Amino acid sequence: MLQIAAVVAAFAAGVALGPAWLRYQSARGLVSVDVYKGRQGVPKAGGLVAMVAGVVGLSILSLLDPRLWYVVALVGVVGLVGLLDDIYDVNELIRVAVPLLAATALYFAVKLRMTLPFMGTFYSPAWLAVLAIPVMTNAYNMLDPVNGFLPLSNAIIGASLAAGALLRGDAEAFYAFSVHVAASLALFVFNRYPASAFNGNVGSYFLGAEAAALAALYNMVPQLVFASMPYIVNGILIIFSARGIRGRSKIDRPTVLIGGKVAQNCDSSILSLVRLLVGDGALGEYEIFRRLVVLTAITSLASLAI
């Protein structure tokens, strides 16, 4: 069956690419420091694994649903911006503008609809659905605090959306979100604790854009919003406390590392979800990972209720 082959090919392509891509980054000096462990030389743009996996899987599914070609183009462009940012440090306004322009292109290329819980299906305000693309892309980028969380949380979110699609009898959406799960798990192989590679902006941008674009295409934006609530809450906290969208280098970090554990930075005015988690006391990296994963699992299960 072609749909199953697409899911398997997505995971296999990502896992196959990983070792060579990690070696290339190390040779080119595209590395960073794992501050929690004091490890030097960790490849910083491992998210290309997820991008290649997702593009391969969705391209195969596009043979059955041509609308997915638009999604492949969109997420490819957004992921490329993330990769360029990992290498050259792209301005934050460009990182916001490109997903917005890509979402606008999708709106005009594909007729979308949006079903709101307890209200019904709408076509005229479907532009609200594509707004999920820049929102989720940047929200996912703002919450990538510890090894393994971004890819595993995306696998959980994608699985909940796939389950929701299956419950309503939408096989096309089920396999498309299954590709998202496969791409996320392929990246998790290399980003799980202790990480062989960081996700980088290419990882967070691609996974955020892919989840949102598929949700817009298959009329599951409200479910995505519920499932991604930890990301959304974190983004709201940061943007409002920073009084606007700012690069990480332009704001005071909301947390500090003390004795190998994460504690809140009382000198910073910036709020974040991780700062709230460590508000009662410092936590280790794995404990933060565990609590964030539990939160995502809860919100993902809640998304099935709608």
C-alpha positions as CSV (number, residue, x, y, z in Angstrom):
1,M,0.0,0.0,0.0
2,L,1.4,3.4,-1.1
3,Q,0.4,5.2,2.1
4,I,2.2,2.8,4.4
5,A,5.2,2.9,2.1
6,A,5.2,6.7,2.5
7,V,5.3,6.5,6.3
8,V,8.1,3.9,6.2
9,A,10.1,5.7,3.6
10,A,9.9,9.0,5.6
11,F,11.4,7.4,8.7
12,A,14.0,5.4,6.8
13,A,15.1,8.5,4.8
14,G,15.6,10.5,7.9
15,V,17.5,7.8,9.8
16,A,19.7,7.1,6.8
17,L,20.6,10.8,6.3
18,G,21.4,11.4,10.0
19,P,24.9,10.0,10.4
20,A,26.3,11.6,7.2
21,W,24.6,15.0,8.1
22,L,26.0,14.9,11.6
23,R,29.5,14.2,10.3
24,Y,29.2,17.0,7.7
25,Q,28.2,19.5,10.4
26,S,31.1,18.5,12.6
27,A,33.6,18.8,9.8
28,R,32.2,22.3,8.9
29,G,32.1,23.5,12.4
30,L,28.3,23.8,12.5
31,V,28.3,22.8,16.2
32,S,27.2,24.2,19.5
33,V,27.6,23.4,23.2
34,D,25.2,21.2,25.3
35,V,25.2,23.5,28.3
36,Y,23.4,21.0,30.5
37,K,26.2,18.5,30.2
38,G,29.2,20.7,29.3
39,R,29.7,18.9,26.0
40,Q,31.4,20.7,23.1
41,G,30.9,20.1,19.4
42,V,27.3,18.9,19.2
43,P,25.9,19.4,15.6
44,K,23.4,22.1,15.8
45,A,21.1,21.6,12.8
46,G,20.0,18.0,13.2
47,G,16.5,19.1,12.2
48,L,17.3,18.6,8.6
49,V,16.7,14.9,9.3
50,A,13.0,15.6,10.0
51,M,12.8,18.0,7.0
52,V,14.1,15.4,4.5
53,A,11.9,12.6,6.1
54,G,8.8,14.8,6.0
55,V,9.4,15.9,2.4
56,V,10.0,12.3,1.2
57,G,6.9,11.0,2.9
58,L,4.6,13.8,1.8
59,S,5.9,13.7,-1.7
60,I,4.9,10.0,-2.0
61,L,1.5,10.8,-0.6
62,S,1.1,13.6,-3.1
63,L,0.8,11.0,-5.8
64,L,-2.6,10.3,-4.2
65,D,-3.5,13.8,-3.0
66,P,-2.0,16.5,-5.3
67,R,-2.8,19.2,-2.8
68,L,0.1,17.9,-0.7
69,W,2.5,19.3,-3.3
70,Y,1.6,22.7,-2.0
71,V,2.3,21.6,1.5
72,V,5.7,20.1,0.4
73,A,6.7,23.4,-1.2
74,L,5.5,25.5,1.8
75,V,7.3,23.4,4.5
76,G,10.4,23.1,2.3
77,V,10.7,26.9,2.1
78,V,10.0,27.4,5.8
79,G,12.5,24.7,6.8
80,L,15.1,26.2,4.5
81,V,14.7,29.5,6.3
82,G,15.3,27.7,9.6
83,L,18.5,26.0,8.1
84,L,19.8,29.4,6.9
85,D,19.2,30.8,10.3
86,D,21.2,28.0,11.9
87,I,24.1,28.8,9.6
88,Y,23.9,32.6,9.1
89,D,21.6,34.0,11.8
90,V,18.6,35.3,9.8
91,N,16.8,38.4,11.2
92,E,13.8,37.5,13.4
93,L,11.4,39.6,11.3
94,I,12.3,37.5,8.2
95,R,11.7,34.4,10.2
96,V,8.2,35.6,11.0
97,A,7.4,37.0,7.5
98,V,8.4,33.9,5.4
99,P,5.9,31.5,7.2
100,L,3.2,34.2,6.9
101,L,3.8,34.6,3.1
102,A,3.9,30.8,2.7
103,A,0.6,30.5,4.5
104,T,-0.9,33.2,2.3
105,A,0.2,31.3,-0.8
106,L,-1.4,28.1,0.5
107,Y,-4.6,30.0,1.2
108,F,-4.9,31.1,-2.5
109,A,-3.7,27.8,-3.9
110,V,-6.0,25.5,-2.0
111,K,-9.7,26.0,-1.0
112,L,-9.7,25.6,2.8
113,R,-12.4,25.2,5.3
114,M,-12.4,25.4,9.1
115,T,-14.7,23.6,11.5
116,L,-15.0,25.2,14.9
117,P,-16.1,23.0,17.8
118,F,-19.8,23.3,18.6
119,M,-20.2,26.0,15.8
120,G,-19.8,24.3,12.5
121,T,-17.9,24.5,9.2
122,F,-16.9,27.8,7.7
123,Y,-15.2,28.7,4.3
124,S,-15.1,32.5,4.4
125,P,-12.9,32.9,7.5
126,A,-10.6,30.0,6.5
127,W,-7.7,32.5,6.4
128,L,-7.7,32.0,10.2
129,A,-6.7,28.4,9.5
130,V,-3.6,29.4,7.6
131,L,-2.6,31.8,10.3
132,A,-1.8,28.7,12.3
133,I,1.2,28.2,10.1
134,P,3.3,31.3,11.2
135,V,1.9,31.0,14.7
136,M,2.9,27.4,15.2
137,T,6.2,27.7,13.3
138,N,7.4,30.4,15.7
139,A,5.8,28.9,18.8
140,Y,7.6,25.6,18.2
141,N,10.8,27.5,17.7
142,M,10.4,29.2,21.1
143,L,10.1,25.9,23.1
144,D,13.0,23.6,22.4
145,P,14.6,23.6,25.9
146,V,16.0,20.1,26.5
147,N,17.2,17.0,24.6
148,G,14.4,15.1,22.9
149,F,11.4,17.2,23.7
150,L,10.7,18.8,20.3
151,P,10.7,15.6,18.2
152,L,8.9,13.5,20.8
153,S,6.3,16.1,21.5
154,N,5.7,16.4,17.7
155,A,5.3,12.6,17.5
156,I,2.7,12.8,20.3
157,I,0.9,15.7,18.7
158,G,1.0,14.1,15.3
159,A,-0.3,10.8,16.7
160,S,-3.3,12.6,18.3
161,L,-4.2,14.3,15.1
162,A,-3.8,11.1,13.2
163,A,-6.1,9.4,15.7
164,G,-8.6,12.2,15.3
165,A,-8.5,11.8,11.6
166,L,-9.1,8.1,11.9
167,L,-12.1,8.6,14.2
168,R,-13.8,10.8,11.6
169,G,-12.9,8.4,8.8
170,D,-10.4,10.6,6.9
171,A,-7.7,8.2,5.7
172,E,-5.8,10.8,3.7
173,A,-5.3,13.0,6.8
174,F,-4.4,9.9,8.9
175,Y,-1.5,9.0,6.7
176,A,-0.3,12.5,6.3
177,F,-0.1,13.0,10.0
178,S,1.5,9.6,10.3
179,V,4.3,10.9,8.1
180,H,4.7,13.8,10.5
181,V,5.0,11.3,13.3
182,A,7.6,9.3,11.3
183,A,9.7,12.5,10.6
184,S,9.6,13.4,14.2
185,L,10.7,10.0,15.4
186,A,13.5,10.0,12.8
187,L,14.8,13.2,14.4
188,F,14.2,11.8,17.9
189,V,16.7,9.0,17.1
190,F,19.5,11.7,17.1
191,N,18.1,14.2,19.5
192,R,17.0,11.9,22.3
193,Y,19.0,12.2,25.6
194,P,22.0,12.5,25.4
195,A,21.6,14.3,22.1
196,S,23.9,13.4,19.2
197,A,22.6,16.5,17.5
198,F,20.4,19.5,18.3
199,N,17.2,20.2,16.4
200,G,18.2,23.7,15.3
201,N,15.8,26.2,13.9
202,V,15.5,24.0,10.8
203,G,13.9,21.3,13.0
204,S,11.5,23.5,14.9
205,Y,10.5,25.6,11.9
206,F,9.9,22.5,9.7
207,L,8.0,20.5,12.2
208,G,5.8,23.5,13.2
209,A,5.1,24.4,9.6
210,E,4.4,20.8,8.6
211,A,1.9,20.2,11.5
212,A,0.1,23.5,10.9
213,A,0.0,23.2,7.1
214,L,-1.5,19.7,7.4
215,A,-4.0,20.8,10.0
216,A,-5.1,23.7,7.7
217,L,-5.4,21.4,4.7
218,Y,-7.3,18.7,6.5
219,N,-9.5,21.0,8.6
220,M,-8.0,20.2,12.0
221,V,-6.6,23.5,13.2
222,P,-8.6,23.6,16.5
223,Q,-7.3,20.1,17.3
224,L,-3.7,21.2,16.6
225,V,-4.2,24.3,18.8
226,F,-5.4,22.1,21.7
227,A,-2.6,19.5,21.3
228,S,0.1,22.2,21.0
229,M,-1.0,24.2,24.0
230,P,2.3,24.0,25.8
231,Y,4.0,25.6,22.8
232,I,1.3,28.3,22.5
233,V,1.4,29.2,26.2
234,N,5.1,29.4,26.2
235,G,5.1,31.7,23.1
236,I,2.5,34.0,24.6
237,L,4.4,34.2,27.9
238,I,7.7,35.1,26.0
239,I,6.2,37.6,23.6
240,F,4.1,39.5,26.1
241,S,6.9,39.6,28.7
242,A,9.4,40.7,26.1
243,R,7.0,43.2,24.7
244,G,7.3,42.0,21.2
245,I,9.0,39.4,19.0
246,R,12.7,39.4,19.7
247,G,15.6,37.1,19.0
248,R,17.0,35.0,21.8
249,S,20.2,37.0,21.9
250,K,18.2,40.2,22.5
251,I,16.4,39.2,25.7
252,D,17.5,38.1,29.1
253,R,17.3,34.4,29.6
254,P,14.4,33.5,31.9
255,T,16.4,30.6,33.4
256,V,20.0,30.0,34.5
257,L,22.0,26.8,35.1
258,I,23.1,26.3,38.7
259,G,25.0,23.1,39.6
260,G,23.8,21.3,36.5
261,K,20.2,22.1,37.2
262,V,17.9,24.7,35.7
263,A,16.6,27.5,38.0
264,Q,14.6,30.6,37.3
265,N,16.6,33.8,36.6
266,C,15.1,36.3,39.1
267,D,17.0,39.1,37.3
268,S,15.1,38.5,34.1
269,S,11.7,40.0,33.3
270,I,11.1,37.3,30.7
271,L,8.5,34.6,31.4
272,S,8.5,31.1,29.8
273,L,6.9,27.7,30.4
274,V,10.2,26.3,31.7
275,R,10.6,29.2,34.1
276,L,7.1,28.3,35.5
277,L,8.1,24.7,35.8
278,V,11.2,25.5,37.9
279,G,9.5,28.2,39.9
280,D,9.3,26.0,43.0
281,G,12.9,24.8,42.7
282,A,15.6,23.9,40.3
283,L,15.1,20.8,38.1
284,G,17.4,18.6,36.0
285,E,17.2,18.4,32.3
286,Y,15.5,15.0,32.2
287,E,12.9,16.1,34.8
288,I,12.0,19.1,32.7
289,F,11.8,16.8,29.6
290,R,9.5,14.5,31.5
291,R,7.1,17.2,32.7
292,L,6.9,18.8,29.3
293,V,6.1,15.5,27.6
294,V,3.4,14.8,30.2
295,L,1.8,18.2,29.5
296,T,1.9,17.6,25.8
297,A,0.4,14.1,26.2
298,I,-2.5,15.6,28.3
299,T,-3.2,18.4,25.8
300,S,-3.0,16.0,22.9
301,L,-5.5,13.7,24.5
302,A,-7.7,16.7,25.2
303,S,-7.6,17.5,21.4
304,L,-9.4,14.2,20.7
305,A,-12.4,15.4,22.8
306,I,-13.2,18.1,20.2
